[in-house]
Amino acid sequence: MNKPNNDFRCGYVALIGRPNVGKSTLLNRLLGQKLSITSRKPQTTRQHLLGIKTTDNEQIVYVDTPGIHEDARRAINRYMNRAAISALESVHVIVFLIEAMRWTSEDEAVLKRLIQADAPVILAINKVDKITEKNKLLPFLQEISAKMDFAHIIPVSAKRDTNLTELEQQVRELLEVSEPYFAEDQITDRSQRYLASEIVREKLMRHLGQELPYDLTVEIEQFKEEKGRYHINALIWVERPNQKPIVIGEKGGLLKMVGEQARKDMEKLFDRKVYLELWVKVKEGWADDERALQSLGYKDEL
């Protein structure tokens, strides 16, 4: 990368909020490409993911985090809370994402963490495109602004790309002058194996019922390149034997559909042909077993 200008800024920016508030959608919009998986189900994001955006003037390293939630019954839920909270200790700016016209006990729990944080906090109020009575937004903004001394309060729509340029401008102003941390063409810290596993899990999250997606995870057993093509074998782990036929579907239909959609997304992200094979296996109780979680890649990182 060329030597940065005298006002080149760089830093880590955490995207924090309760589950299903739009953090991953926001990250993808800010990056201008799909990197973090999304679904309508809460707690889709399970681990940290860095999304790196480099321009001539700044390098913003966004940290997409799992949603912080109150009901952390299982080891996987406690892991996700730790992953999100630990991000607050090592970033330069925090973007606190909430939903317009909605304040929950989980938002309040996140706020209590943020009040103790050292980094400045920008409040981004998402989904303003869904507000039908616009005159109610200002009273809502006033009510929330009284809860904490926010660096900025910005109504946004991650889905409609509303006010995201302003959000980035305010983030930049809060970053210090610094040389870039990463190469100009690097967009994430995650390996292609990790991204492949997440793409498969996204398709499963979108096609399965309400509960089953939380009982499964995806592990890449093989990822190799042959003749300019990636050959990927992915294991889908479920918690109970009766879940296996549900994931496979009638005559293998659901698994085939998930595989086709995942392959297309991988080819777009990796910019090459992909041969993908999916297998479903049972690992009973993996989501509430600390050792099993670590073996599947759920390790405390920050």
N, C-alpha and C positions, 0 to 999 in steps of 0.2 A: 504494500500500500504506500502511496505517496505520503510524504511528510505532511501531517495535518497543519491547518492554518493556525494562527495564534489564538483563535477563539474556538478551536475544535473542542467539543465536549463529549464526555463519555461517562457511563455509569450504569448501575443495575437498577431496574425499576420493577418492583413487585406488583403484580395484579392480584389483589386480595378481595375476598368477599364470601358470602355464604354460597352454598351449592346452587347451581342452576341460574345464576344471575347474569351469565354471559361473558365470563372472563376469557374463555378459549375463543369464542367468536370475535371478541375484541382483539385478541392477539393476532388472529389470522387477518383481520381487517388492517391492522396497523402494519403488518408485514407485507401485505399485498399478495399473500399466497396462503394456501392451507397448510399449516404445520401441526397445529394442535387439533386433536379429534374433538368432535362435538356431537351431542345428541340432546333430545329434549328431556332426558332423564337426569336427575341430579346426581352429583358425584361421578360424572363421567371421567373427569381428570383425577388420576390417582397419585401422580408423581410430579416433581418439578420438571419443567421444560423451559429451556432458554430459547427465546426467539430473538435473533440479533438483526437489528436494522442499522445499516451503515449508509450515510450520505456524505457529501463533501464537507458538511459542517458538524456532524455528530455521529456517534455510535451509541444507540440505545439498546441495552441488553434487557429485554423484558423477561420477567420470571413468571411464567404461568403456574399457578398453584392450585391444589385441590381446594374445594370449598370447605370452609371451616364450619363444622356442624356440631350440634349439641349431643346428639344421640350416637355416642361412640362405643357401642356395645362390643364389637368384634375387634380383633387385632388389626385388621385391614383399615377399619375406620379410625382407630387410634393412630395408626401410621400416617394416614392422610392428614389428620389434624397436626401431627408433629411436623410433617413436610411443609404445610402452609405456614405455621407459626414460626418455624426456624428461618424462613425466608425473610422475616421482618428484621432479623438481627444482622443481615449482611447486605442490605441494599441502600441506595442513596436516596431513592424516592419511592413512595408507596402510592399506588392508585387504588383507592377503596371504591369498589363498584357496588352500587345498590340499584334496586329497581324503582323506577319512578312511581310515586303514589303508593309505595308499599314499604313499610318498616316492620321487621319481624324481630322476635327474640333472638334469632340467630344473627341478624344484623347488629343487635345490641351487644351480643357476645363478642363479635369481631371488633366493634368499636372499643370495647374495654381493653382489648389487646393493643389497639392502635394508639390509644392515649399514652401507653407506656413506651411506645416506640420512639427512637431517636430521629428517624428520618421524617422529613416533611410529608404530609398526607394531602393528596388531591382527591376530592370527592367527585367521582364520576357517576352521574345519575343516568342509568341506562334505560333503554326502551321508551324514550320520550315520544317515539313515533306512535305508540299505542294509546297515548292520552287523547281521549275524546273531548274532554272539557279542559282546554288549555288554561283557563283562568284559575284553575285549582293548583297549577304547578308552582306558582310563586309562593303561596302560603306553605306548601310542602317544603320548598327550598328554605324558607325562613325557619321552619320548625327544625329541620335537620341541621342547619348551619349553627344553631344554638347549642348543639350537642358537643362540639369540639371546635378548636381553632384551626380550621382547614386552611391549607396554603391557597387553594383555589376550589371553587365549586363549579362544575361544568356539566350541563345537561347534554347527553350524547345518545346516539343510537348506533350501536355496533353493527346492527343488521343493515341499516340504511346509510351508514357512513356519515352520520350527522355530527358535526363539531369535532371530528377526530383530528383534524389539522390543528385546531386550537388546543386540544388536549396535548398533542405532541409539542407544540410551541411552549406550553407552560411546563411540561416535563423538562424540556431542554434548558429552560432558564434556571431550573433548580439543580442541574448537573454542574459539576466543576469542570474547569478546563483540564483536559487530560488527553494523552495519546490513546488510541484505540486499544482495547484488550484483545480483540480477535482480528483475524484476517478479514480483508474487505469482502471476500466472497463467501464467508462462513455465515450460515443462517441459524445454526443451532449447535448445542454441545452434545446432542444425542446421536448415537450411532444409527446406521441404517437398519440394523437388526431391531433396535428399539422402536423405530418409527414403523417398521413393518408389523410388529406385534400390535402396536396401537391401532393401526389401520384395520386389522382384522377384528380387534375388540370393538372398534367403533361400529362396524357393520353388524356385529352381534348385538350390541346395545340397541341399535335401531330396529332390528327385526324381531327381537324376542320380547316376551311379556315384561311386566313391571318388576318382578322379583329376580328372575333367573340371571339377568346380566350381572348382578352383584355377587353371584356365586361362581363366577367363572373368571379365568384369566388366560392370557395367551403367552406361550413361550416359543421362541424361535429355536428349533432344534438344528436346522441347517440353513446356512446362508452362504452360497458360493456363486462364483461367476464362471461361466463356461461359454466361450465363443460370443462374448459381448452380451450375454443374457444372464439374469439372476435366477438361480434355482433356490427356492425358499420352501422349507418344510416347517409348518407351524403346528404346535400342539395346543389344543384348546382344553384346559383343565376345568372340570366341574367338580362340585362337592359331593354329589350323590349319584348313584347308579341310574336312578329314574330320570335324571336330567339329561343324560347322554342322548337318548332317542329324540328328545325335544330339540336339542341343538342340531342333530343330524337332519331331522324333518322326515316327512313321508317320502320314501324312496330316495332319501338323500337330497331332497329338493332344497331345503333351507341352507344346508351346508354348501351346496353347489352355488346358490345365489350369492351367499356371503363371499365365497371364494372368487366369483367373477367380479363382483363389485370391488373387493379389496385389491385384486390384481390390477384393475384399471387405475385405481388411485395410486398404487405403487409405481406403475409405469409412468404416470404423470409426474410423481414426485422425484423418482430416481432417473427419469429420462432414459429409460431403456426397457427392453422386453423383459417380462417376468414370467417364470413358470412357478406356480404356487400350488402346494399340496397342503390340505388341512386334515388333521386327525383329532378325534375327541377322546379324551381319557379322563378317568376319575382319580382325584386325589382328595380323599375325604377330609373335611375340616380344614382345608388349606387356609381359608380366610381368617381363621381364629387361632392360627399356629405361628408363633413368631419365627421359628426355625424354617418352616415351610415358606413363609413370606420372603425371608432372606434368600432362600434357594431359588425363588422365582424372580429375584431382582428387586424386591421391595426393601431397599436398604436406606437407612438414614444417611443423608448426603451432606447437609450443610451444618 
